[in-house]
Amino acid sequence: MMTINSYNTHKRNIVSNIFNRVGIPSSYSSKLIDDLISILILNMQKNYLKIKNFGSFNLKRKKKRIGRNPKNKINHVITERNVLTFNAAGELTKKVNKYAKK
């Protein structure tokens, strides 16, 4: 199991972990990650993507609404937008919980 010491990781950390664990050169690992992200984005055109034993991504449309800045109490219009949600599969949750106990 590869470990990443930060809750907020960067692509370069993932590329480095792939290189250290598998031995694939960093340039190829970087291209692999870019291609994977591109494939995921292309498949999201259907508004739903399920990866077995990993989870599902859903694309939801949020309507326009009024929001308020909590600091200065000024109202702003929050425009319509797409929001990506993720639901982890049971298998992924089990694995995460298994390694989180250590």
C-alpha positions in Angstrom: 0.0 0.0 0.0 1.4 3.4 -1.0 1.1 6.1 1.6 0.8 9.8 1.1 1.6 11.9 4.1 -0.7 14.7 3.4 -4.5 15.1 3.2 -4.0 17.4 0.3 -1.8 15.8 -2.3 -0.6 17.0 -5.7 -0.3 15.2 -9.0 3.5 15.2 -8.6 3.1 13.2 -5.3 1.0 10.6 -7.1 3.5 10.4 -10.0 6.3 10.0 -7.5 4.5 7.2 -5.7 3.8 5.4 -9.0 7.5 5.7 -9.8 8.6 4.4 -6.4 6.1 1.5 -6.3 6.0 0.3 -9.9 9.1 1.8 -11.4 7.4 3.5 -14.3 9.3 6.7 -15.3 7.9 9.9 -14.0 7.1 11.4 -17.5 5.1 8.2 -18.4 3.4 8.2 -15.0 2.4 11.8 -15.5 1.0 11.1 -18.9 -0.9 8.1 -17.5 -2.5 10.3 -14.8 -3.5 12.9 -17.4 -5.0 10.3 -19.7 -6.9 8.7 -16.8 -8.4 12.1 -15.8 -9.3 12.8 -19.4 -11.1 9.5 -19.7 -13.0 10.2 -16.5 -14.1 13.6 -17.7 -15.2 12.2 -21.1 -17.3 9.5 -19.4 -18.9 12.1 -17.2 -20.7 13.5 -20.2 -23.4 11.0 -19.3 -23.8 12.6 -15.9 -22.9 9.3 -14.2 -19.8 7.1 -13.9 -19.5 4.0 -11.9 -16.2 2.2 -11.3 -16.6 -1.2 -9.8 -15.2 -1.6 -6.3 -14.2 2.1 -6.3 -17.3 4.2 -6.4 -19.6 6.3 -8.5 -19.4 9.9 -9.7 -22.6 11.9 -10.3 -22.9 15.2 -12.0 -25.7 17.4 -10.5 -27.0 20.7 -11.7 -27.3 23.4 -8.9 -29.8 26.2 -9.6 -29.1 29.9 -9.2 -29.6 31.1 -5.7 -28.8 34.0 -3.3 -25.9 33.6 -1.0 -24.6 35.8 1.8 -21.0 36.6 2.7 -20.8 35.8 6.5 -18.2 38.4 7.2 -19.8 41.5 5.7 -23.4 40.2 5.3 -23.6 41.3 1.6 -25.9 39.2 -0.6 -24.5 37.8 -3.8 -26.1 35.8 -6.6 -24.5 32.3 -6.9 -24.8 31.2 -10.5 -26.0 27.9 -11.9 -23.3 25.3 -11.9 -22.5 21.6 -12.2 -21.3 19.9 -9.1 -19.5 16.5 -9.1 -20.4 14.2 -6.2 -18.7 10.9 -5.3 -20.1 7.9 -3.4 -17.5 5.4 -2.4 -18.2 1.7 -3.0 -18.4 -0.6 -0.1 -15.2 -2.4 -1.1 -13.3 0.9 -1.1 -14.8 1.9 2.3 -13.7 -1.4 3.8 -10.1 -1.0 2.5 -9.9 2.6 3.8 -11.2 1.6 7.2 -8.7 -1.4 7.3 -5.7 0.9 6.7 -7.1 3.8 8.8 -7.0 1.6 12.0 -3.2 1.2 11.8 
